[in-house]
Amino acid sequence: MVVTQNQIDDAIELANESKRALYLKIEAELKKGCEPCKEDLQAYDNLNASIFFLTHTQEGIENHCITVNDIWVQINYVKENSFVC
């Protein structure tokens, strides 16, 4: 299996866009005086973790901490759990 840098970059961009959308949704809830949805907060945290993971793939590969399959799984996670409002 091969994962390209473009695929990693696209997943990071998608995660960032979704994270921004979630931020705006959470911010709107807070401005209304409402408690943000726990699922939205968790999704925001998960996307943040995905971005961190994907931006450090080269180090992980070099240190034999992660595999190409791990990267592929993370890319698919971002695709399946992202949205842009």
MMTF fields as JSON, N, C-alpha, C and O atoms, coordinates in Angstrom:
{
  "mmtfVersion": "1.0.0",
  "mmtfProducer": "UNKNOWN",
  "numBonds": 339,
  "numAtoms": 340,
  "numGroups": 85,
  "numChains": 1,
  "numModels": 1,
  "chainsPerModel": [1],
  "groupsPerChain": [85],
  "chainIdList": ["A"],
  "bondAtomList": [4, 2, 8, 6, 12, 10, 16, 14, 20, 18, 24, 22, 28, 26, 32, 30, 36, 34, 40, 38, 44, 42, 48, 46, 52, 50, 56, 54, 60, 58, 64, 62, 68, 66, 72, 70, 76, 74, 80, 78, 84, 82, 88, 86, 92, 90, 96, 94, 100, 98, 104, 102, 108, 106, 112, 110, 116, 114, 120, 118, 124, 122, 128, 126, 132, 130, 136, 134, 140, 138, 144, 142, 148, 146, 152, 150, 156, 154, 160, 158, 164, 162, 168, 166, 172, 170, 176, 174, 180, 178, 184, 182, 188, 186, 192, 190, 196, 194, 200, 198, 204, 202, 208, 206, 212, 210, 216, 214, 220, 218, 224, 222, 228, 226, 232, 230, 236, 234, 240, 238, 244, 242, 248, 246, 252, 250, 256, 254, 260, 258, 264, 262, 268, 266, 272, 270, 276, 274, 280, 278, 284, 282, 288, 286, 292, 290, 296, 294, 300, 298, 304, 302, 308, 306, 312, 310, 316, 314, 320, 318, 324, 322, 328, 326, 332, 330, 336, 334],
  "bondOrderList": [1, 1, 1, 1, 1, 1, 1, 1, 1, 1, 1, 1, 1, 1, 1, 1, 1, 1, 1, 1, 1, 1, 1, 1, 1, 1, 1, 1, 1, 1, 1, 1, 1, 1, 1, 1, 1, 1, 1, 1, 1, 1, 1, 1, 1, 1, 1, 1, 1, 1, 1, 1, 1, 1, 1, 1, 1, 1, 1, 1, 1, 1, 1, 1, 1, 1, 1, 1, 1, 1, 1, 1, 1, 1, 1, 1, 1, 1, 1, 1, 1, 1, 1, 1],
  "groupList": [{"groupName": "MET", "atomNameList": ["N", "CA", "C", "O"], "elementList": ["N", "C", "C", "O"], "formalChargeList": [0, 0, 0, 0], "bondAtomList": [1, 0, 2, 1, 3, 2], "bondOrderList": [1, 1, 2], "singleLetterCode": "M", "chemCompType": "L-PEPTIDE LINKING"}, {"groupName": "VAL", "atomNameList": ["N", "CA", "C", "O"], "elementList": ["N", "C", "C", "O"], "formalChargeList": [0, 0, 0, 0], "bondAtomList": [1, 0, 2, 1, 3, 2], "bondOrderList": [1, 1, 2], "singleLetterCode": "V", "chemCompType": "L-PEPTIDE LINKING"}, {"groupName": "THR", "atomNameList": ["N", "CA", "C", "O"], "elementList": ["N", "C", "C", "O"], "formalChargeList": [0, 0, 0, 0], "bondAtomList": [1, 0, 2, 1, 3, 2], "bondOrderList": [1, 1, 2], "singleLetterCode": "T", "chemCompType": "L-PEPTIDE LINKING"}, {"groupName": "GLN", "atomNameList": ["N", "CA", "C", "O"], "elementList": ["N", "C", "C", "O"], "formalChargeList": [0, 0, 0, 0], "bondAtomList": [1, 0, 2, 1, 3, 2], "bondOrderList": [1, 1, 2], "singleLetterCode": "Q", "chemCompType": "L-PEPTIDE LINKING"}, {"groupName": "ASN", "atomNameList": ["N", "CA", "C", "O"], "elementList": ["N", "C", "C", "O"], "formalChargeList": [0, 0, 0, 0], "bondAtomList": [1, 0, 2, 1, 3, 2], "bondOrderList": [1, 1, 2], "singleLetterCode": "N", "chemCompType": "L-PEPTIDE LINKING"}, {"groupName": "ILE", "atomNameList": ["N", "CA", "C", "O"], "elementList": ["N", "C", "C", "O"], "formalChargeList": [0, 0, 0, 0], "bondAtomList": [1, 0, 2, 1, 3, 2], "bondOrderList": [1, 1, 2], "singleLetterCode": "I", "chemCompType": "L-PEPTIDE LINKING"}, {"groupName": "ASP", "atomNameList": ["N", "CA", "C", "O"], "elementList": ["N", "C", "C", "O"], "formalChargeList": [0, 0, 0, 0], "bondAtomList": [1, 0, 2, 1, 3, 2], "bondOrderList": [1, 1, 2], "singleLetterCode": "D", "chemCompType": "L-PEPTIDE LINKING"}, {"groupName": "ALA", "atomNameList": ["N", "CA", "C", "O"], "elementList": ["N", "C", "C", "O"], "formalChargeList": [0, 0, 0, 0], "bondAtomList": [1, 0, 2, 1, 3, 2], "bondOrderList": [1, 1, 2], "singleLetterCode": "A", "chemCompType": "L-PEPTIDE LINKING"}, {"groupName": "GLU", "atomNameList": ["N", "CA", "C", "O"], "elementList": ["N", "C", "C", "O"], "formalChargeList": [0, 0, 0, 0], "bondAtomList": [1, 0, 2, 1, 3, 2], "bondOrderList": [1, 1, 2], "singleLetterCode": "E", "chemCompType": "L-PEPTIDE LINKING"}, {"groupName": "LEU", "atomNameList": ["N", "CA", "C", "O"], "elementList": ["N", "C", "C", "O"], "formalChargeList": [0, 0, 0, 0], "bondAtomList": [1, 0, 2, 1, 3, 2], "bondOrderList": [1, 1, 2], "singleLetterCode": "L", "chemCompType": "L-PEPTIDE LINKING"}, {"groupName": "SER", "atomNameList": ["N", "CA", "C", "O"], "elementList": ["N", "C", "C", "O"], "formalChargeList": [0, 0, 0, 0], "bondAtomList": [1, 0, 2, 1, 3, 2], "bondOrderList": [1, 1, 2], "singleLetterCode": "S", "chemCompType": "L-PEPTIDE LINKING"}, {"groupName": "LYS", "atomNameList": ["N", "CA", "C", "O"], "elementList": ["N", "C", "C", "O"], "formalChargeList": [0, 0, 0, 0], "bondAtomList": [1, 0, 2, 1, 3, 2], "bondOrderList": [1, 1, 2], "singleLetterCode": "K", "chemCompType": "L-PEPTIDE LINKING"}, {"groupName": "ARG", "atomNameList": ["N", "CA", "C", "O"], "elementList": ["N", "C", "C", "O"], "formalChargeList": [0, 0, 0, 0], "bondAtomList": [1, 0, 2, 1, 3, 2], "bondOrderList": [1, 1, 2], "singleLetterCode": "R", "chemCompType": "L-PEPTIDE LINKING"}, {"groupName": "TYR", "atomNameList": ["N", "CA", "C", "O"], "elementList": ["N", "C", "C", "O"], "formalChargeList": [0, 0, 0, 0], "bondAtomList": [1, 0, 2, 1, 3, 2], "bondOrderList": [1, 1, 2], "singleLetterCode": "Y", "chemCompType": "L-PEPTIDE LINKING"}, {"groupName": "GLY", "atomNameList": ["N", "CA", "C", "O"], "elementList": ["N", "C", "C", "O"], "formalChargeList": [0, 0, 0, 0], "bondAtomList": [1, 0, 2, 1, 3, 2], "bondOrderList": [1, 1, 2], "singleLetterCode": "G", "chemCompType": "PEPTIDE LINKING"}, {"groupName": "CYS", "atomNameList": ["N", "CA", "C", "O"], "elementList": ["N", "C", "C", "O"], "formalChargeList": [0, 0, 0, 0], "bondAtomList": [1, 0, 2, 1, 3, 2], "bondOrderList": [1, 1, 2], "singleLetterCode": "C", "chemCompType": "L-PEPTIDE LINKING"}, {"groupName": "PRO", "atomNameList": ["N", "CA", "C", "O"], "elementList": ["N", "C", "C", "O"], "formalChargeList": [0, 0, 0, 0], "bondAtomList": [1, 0, 2, 1, 3, 2], "bondOrderList": [1, 1, 2], "singleLetterCode": "P", "chemCompType": "L-PEPTIDE LINKING"}, {"groupName": "PHE", "atomNameList": ["N", "CA", "C", "O"], "elementList": ["N", "C", "C", "O"], "formalChargeList": [0, 0, 0, 0], "bondAtomList": [1, 0, 2, 1, 3, 2], "bondOrderList": [1, 1, 2], "singleLetterCode": "F", "chemCompType": "L-PEPTIDE LINKING"}, {"groupName": "HIS", "atomNameList": ["N", "CA", "C", "O"], "elementList": ["N", "C", "C", "O"], "formalChargeList": [0, 0, 0, 0], "bondAtomList": [1, 0, 2, 1, 3, 2], "bondOrderList": [1, 1, 2], "singleLetterCode": "H", "chemCompType": "L-PEPTIDE LINKING"}, {"groupName": "TRP", "atomNameList": ["N", "CA", "C", "O"], "elementList": ["N", "C", "C", "O"], "formalChargeList": [0, 0, 0, 0], "bondAtomList": [1, 0, 2, 1, 3, 2], "bondOrderList": [1, 1, 2], "singleLetterCode": "W", "chemCompType": "L-PEPTIDE LINKING"}],
  "groupTypeList": [0, 1, 1, 2, 3, 4, 3, 5, 6, 6, 7, 5, 8, 9, 7, 4, 8, 10, 11, 12, 7, 9, 13, 9, 11, 5, 8, 7, 8, 9, 11, 11, 14, 15, 8, 16, 15, 11, 8, 6, 9, 3, 7, 13, 6, 4, 9, 4, 7, 10, 5, 17, 17, 9, 2, 18, 2, 3, 8, 14, 5, 8, 4, 18, 15, 5, 2, 1, 4, 6, 5, 19, 1, 3, 5, 4, 13, 1, 11, 8, 4, 10, 17, 1, 15],
  "groupIdList": [1, 2, 3, 4, 5, 6, 7, 8, 9, 10, 11, 12, 13, 14, 15, 16, 17, 18, 19, 20, 21, 22, 23, 24, 25, 26, 27, 28, 29, 30, 31, 32, 33, 34, 35, 36, 37, 38, 39, 40, 41, 42, 43, 44, 45, 46, 47, 48, 49, 50, 51, 52, 53, 54, 55, 56, 57, 58, 59, 60, 61, 62, 63, 64, 65, 66, 67, 68, 69, 70, 71, 72, 73, 74, 75, 76, 77, 78, 79, 80, 81, 82, 83, 84, 85],
  "secStructList": [7, 7, 7, 7, 2, 2, 2, 2, 2, 2, 2, 2, 2, 2, 2, 2, 2, 2, 2, 2, 2, 2, 2, 2, 2, 2, 2, 2, 2, 2, 2, 6, 6, 7, 7, 7, 7, 2, 2, 2, 2, 2, 2, 2, 2, 2, 2, 2, 2, 2, 2, 2, 2, 2, 2, 6, 2, 2, 2, 2, 2, 2, 6, 6, 1, 1, 7, 2, 2, 2, 2, 2, 2, 2, 2, 2, 2, 2, 2, 2, 2, 7, 7, 7, 7],
  "xCoordList": [0.839, 0.0, 0.897, 1.918, 0.491, 1.241, 0.324, -0.826, 0.84, 0.138, 0.999, 2.184, 0.398, 1.166, 1.07, 0.168, 2.014, 1.976, 0.737, 0.188, 0.286, -0.939, -2.148, -3.012, -2.223, -3.334, -3.295, -4.331, -2.111, -1.958, -2.348, -3.088, -1.855, -2.169, -3.662, -4.229, -4.301, -5.74, -6.525, -7.498, -6.103, -6.783, -6.596, -7.53, -5.407, -5.155, -6.037, -6.63, -6.124, -6.962, -8.431, -9.116, -8.915, -10.295, -10.552, -11.585, -9.629, -9.779, -9.792, -10.584, -8.927, -8.901, -10.202, -10.713, -10.743, -12.011, -13.144, -13.977, -13.169, -14.208, -14.041, -15.019, -12.81, -12.533, -13.022, -13.613, -12.784, -13.266, -14.792, -15.362, -15.446, -16.907, -17.431, -18.404, -16.791, -17.202, -16.968, -17.794, -15.852, -15.555, -16.657, -17.119, -17.071, -18.132, -19.445, -20.183, -19.735, -20.956, -20.899, -21.874, -19.773, -19.598, -19.666, -20.308, -19.003, -19.011, -20.429, -20.802, -21.216, -22.595, -23.418, -24.225, -23.213, -23.931, -23.554, -24.415, -22.273, -21.819, -22.376, -22.755, -22.429, -22.961, -24.444, -24.934, -25.153, -26.571, -26.753, -27.873, -25.637, -25.716, -25.983, -26.346, -25.805, -26.055, -24.74, -23.667, -24.854, -23.707, -23.502, -24.451, -22.284, -22.035, -22.277, -22.1, -22.672, -22.911, -21.607, -20.566, -21.663, -20.465, -19.882, -18.664, -20.745, -20.268, -19.48, -18.485, -19.923, -19.193, -17.83, -16.829, -17.795, -16.521, -15.57, -14.374, -16.108, -15.279, -14.792, -13.637, -15.667, -15.278, -14.177, -13.244, -14.275, -13.247, -11.908, -10.879, -11.931, -10.704, -10.131, -8.918, -11.005, -10.55, -9.91, -8.888, -10.502, -9.921, -8.573, -7.638, -8.484, -7.214, -6.141, -5.009, -6.503, -5.559, -5.166, -4.009, -6.117, -5.826, -4.85, -3.925, -5.053, -4.158, -2.747, -1.773, -2.64, -1.327, -0.661, 0.506, -1.404, -0.876, -0.385, 0.733, -1.235, -0.9, 0.241, 0.96, 0.419, 1.527, 2.85, 3.909, 2.792, 4.022, 4.268, 4.967, 3.701, 3.84, 5.278, 5.73, 5.996, 7.372, 8.214, 8.971, 8.08, 8.821, 8.433, 9.286, 7.141, 6.662, 7.179, 7.552, 7.203, 7.737, 9.225, 9.699, 9.959, 11.412, 11.759, 12.757, 10.95, 11.205, 10.543, 10.587, 9.929, 9.266, 8.151, 7.881, 7.511, 6.402, 5.056, 4.116, 4.98, 3.746, 4.062, 5.207, 3.034, 3.171, 2.352, 1.556, 2.558, 1.766, 0.293, -0.577, 0.012, -1.374, -1.985, -3.151, -1.224, -1.716, -2.108, -3.125, -1.296, -1.577, -2.84, -3.692, -2.963, -4.137, -5.405, -6.427, -5.342, -6.497, -6.88, -8.063, -5.894, -6.16, -6.762, -7.677, -6.263, -6.826, -8.293, -9.136, -8.591, -9.977, -10.852, -12.018, -10.299, -11.046, -11.458, -12.606, -10.513, -10.798, -11.889, -12.826, -11.78, -12.784, -14.169, -15.161, -14.234, -15.524, -16.117, -17.326, -15.293, -15.758, -15.646, -15.699, -15.495, -15.396, -16.648, -17.353, -16.886, -18.0, -17.662, -16.892, -18.23, -18.065, -19.458, -20.181, -19.813, -21.152, -21.191, -22.228],
  "yCoordList": [-1.164, 0.0, 1.244, 1.298, 2.221, 3.459, 4.61, 4.684, 5.49, 6.708, 7.873, 7.949, 8.771, 9.903, 11.098, 11.186, 12.001, 13.228, 14.044, 14.72, 13.991, 14.701, 14.171, 14.948, 12.853, 12.27, 12.723, 13.024, 12.768, 13.227, 14.696, 15.085, 15.507, 16.937, 17.187, 18.06, 16.428, 16.577, 16.23, 16.905, 15.186, 14.794, 15.858, 16.15, 16.434, 17.502, 18.71, 19.301, 19.073, 20.205, 19.945, 20.824, 18.738, 18.381, 18.431, 18.939, 17.913, 17.932, 19.365, 19.698, 20.212, 21.618, 22.331, 23.102, 22.087, 22.706, 22.245, 23.049, 20.975, 20.439, 20.959, 21.245, 21.073, 21.609, 23.054, 23.44, 23.853, 25.239, 25.295, 26.12, 24.411, 24.369, 23.994, 24.574, 23.039, 22.653, 23.793, 24.04, 24.483, 25.613, 26.665, 27.175, 26.983, 27.974, 27.507, 28.3, 26.23, 25.664, 25.727, 26.112, 25.354, 25.385, 26.824, 27.105, 27.73, 29.141, 29.71, 30.462, 29.361, 29.838, 29.352, 30.101, 28.105, 27.564, 28.323, 28.661, 28.581, 29.309, 30.725, 31.217, 31.387, 32.747, 32.797, 33.804, 31.709, 31.629, 31.279, 31.263, 31.0, 30.624, 29.146, 28.717, 28.372, 26.928, 26.169, 26.658, 24.988, 24.082, 23.393, 22.838, 23.42, 22.724, 21.216, 20.638, 20.623, 19.183, 18.434, 18.763, 17.435, 16.656, 15.964, 15.828, 15.53, 14.873, 15.835, 15.448, 17.095, 18.099, 18.372, 18.477, 18.485, 18.711, 17.538, 17.732, 16.317, 15.133, 15.064, 14.723, 15.387, 15.381, 16.403, 16.137, 17.565, 18.599, 18.075, 18.231, 17.455, 16.88, 15.778, 15.7, 14.929, 13.834, 14.369, 13.85, 15.397, 15.987, 16.635, 16.56, 17.262, 17.849, 16.769, 16.965, 15.633, 14.524, 13.97, 13.614, 13.901, 13.42, 14.342, 13.881, 15.639, 16.607, 16.44, 16.44, 16.299, 16.101, 14.841, 14.866, 13.753, 12.478, 12.623, 12.226, 13.198, 13.282, 14.258, 14.095, 15.254, 16.175, 15.619, 16.186, 14.522, 13.919, 12.506, 11.712, 12.199, 10.844, 10.509, 9.385, 11.466, 11.198, 10.765, 9.798, 11.481, 11.126, 9.73, 8.935, 9.456, 8.153, 7.008, 5.959, 7.211, 6.184, 5.983, 4.853, 7.097, 7.007, 6.319, 5.604, 6.529, 5.937, 4.569, 3.974, 4.075, 2.764, 2.686, 1.625, 3.829, 3.874, 3.631, 3.129, 3.992, 3.817, 3.187, 3.186, 2.657, 2.041, 2.836, 3.703, 2.531, 3.149, 2.813, 3.642, 1.609, 1.227, 2.13, 2.51, 2.476, 3.383, 4.732, 5.319, 5.205, 6.487, 6.369, 7.258, 5.272, 5.046, 4.994, 5.57, 4.32, 4.243, 5.643, 5.978, 6.446, 7.797, 8.675, 9.453, 8.56, 9.315, 8.951, 9.828, 7.669, 7.234, 7.691, 8.028, 7.704, 8.209, 9.662, 10.038, 10.465, 11.888, 12.001, 12.782, 11.242, 11.308, 10.937, 11.57, 9.922, 9.448, 10.324, 10.289, 11.103, 11.872, 13.372, 14.125, 13.803, 15.232, 15.714, 14.969, 16.966, 17.636, 19.105, 19.606, 19.785, 21.217, 21.799, 21.463, 22.676, 23.294, 24.421, 25.061],
  "zCoordList": [0.0, 0.0, 0.0, 0.685, -0.774, -0.867, -0.46, -0.891, 0.361, 0.743, 0.284, 0.608, -0.466, -0.978, -0.033, 0.8, -0.184, 0.619, 0.282, 1.152, -0.981, -1.366, -0.622, -0.215, -0.437, 0.315, 1.774, 2.366, 2.338, 3.715, 3.814, 4.718, 2.895, 2.897, 2.714, 3.371, 1.826, 1.61, 2.873, 3.21, 3.563, 4.798, 5.878, 6.625, 5.966, 6.936, 6.615, 7.517, 5.349, 4.943, 5.274, 5.797, 4.97, 5.271, 6.777, 7.216, 7.554, 9.012, 9.527, 10.408, 8.991, 9.412, 9.07, 9.883, 7.883, 7.487, 8.405, 8.822, 8.71, 9.588, 11.012, 11.702, 11.43, 12.763, 12.855, 13.864, 11.822, 11.807, 11.867, 12.58, 11.114, 11.118, 12.503, 12.984, 13.126, 14.481, 15.464, 16.343, 15.317, 16.191, 16.104, 17.124, 14.887, 14.7, 15.305, 15.89, 15.166, 15.741, 17.267, 17.913, 17.832, 19.291, 19.791, 20.803, 19.082, 19.467, 19.451, 20.352, 18.446, 18.35, 19.539, 20.091, 19.926, 21.086, 22.36, 23.172, 22.517, 23.7, 23.732, 24.794, 22.576, 22.513, 22.864, 23.376, 22.586, 22.946, 24.418, 24.929, 25.097, 26.506, 26.707, 27.803, 25.656, 25.715, 25.883, 25.531, 26.417, 26.541, 25.189, 24.636, 24.652, 23.376, 23.524, 24.596, 22.445, 22.391, 22.674, 22.106, 23.543, 23.884, 22.658, 22.539, 21.753, 20.54, 19.666, 19.053, 19.605, 18.828, 19.449, 18.741, 20.76, 21.443, 21.234, 21.018, 21.299, 21.084, 19.638, 19.383, 18.701, 17.285, 17.038, 16.28, 17.666, 17.54, 18.052, 17.395, 19.227, 19.801, 18.909, 18.713, 18.37, 17.507, 16.23, 15.781, 15.65, 14.451, 14.764, 13.966, 15.915, 16.354, 16.458, 16.017, 17.042, 17.178, 15.806, 15.584, 14.904, 13.546, 12.841, 12.172, 12.988, 12.363, 12.923, 12.17, 14.217, 14.84, 14.292, 13.899, 14.271, 13.78, 12.337, 12.009, 11.481, 10.061, 9.784, 8.797, 10.623, 10.407, 10.918, 10.65, 11.644, 12.175, 11.634, 12.264, 10.484, 9.934, 9.571, 9.794, 9.017, 8.606, 9.804, 9.721, 10.906, 12.124, 12.615, 13.01, 12.581, 13.035, 12.198, 12.725, 10.886, 9.982, 10.24, 10.358, 10.328, 10.537, 11.856, 11.938, 12.875, 14.192, 14.354, 15.431, 13.274, 13.277, 14.32, 14.883, 14.565, 15.52, 14.836, 15.452, 13.558, 12.805, 11.457, 11.004, 10.836, 9.522, 8.5, 8.861, 7.25, 6.19, 6.392, 6.123, 6.863, 7.137, 8.21, 8.098, 9.239, 10.277, 9.677, 10.046, 8.758, 8.103, 7.267, 7.292, 6.525, 5.688, 6.537, 6.164, 7.655, 8.559, 9.045, 9.108, 9.383, 9.88, 8.786, 9.054, 7.566, 6.444, 6.25, 6.065, 6.292, 6.132, 7.287, 7.087, 8.497, 9.656, 9.418, 9.653, 8.953, 8.695, 7.636, 7.798, 6.567, 5.492, 6.009, 5.647, 6.845, 7.348, 8.439, 8.669, 9.11, 10.268, 10.083, 11.056, 8.869, 8.59, 7.896, 7.216, 8.095, 7.421, 7.369, 8.189, 6.419, 6.32, 6.145, 5.207, 7.069, 7.04, 6.037, 5.867]
}
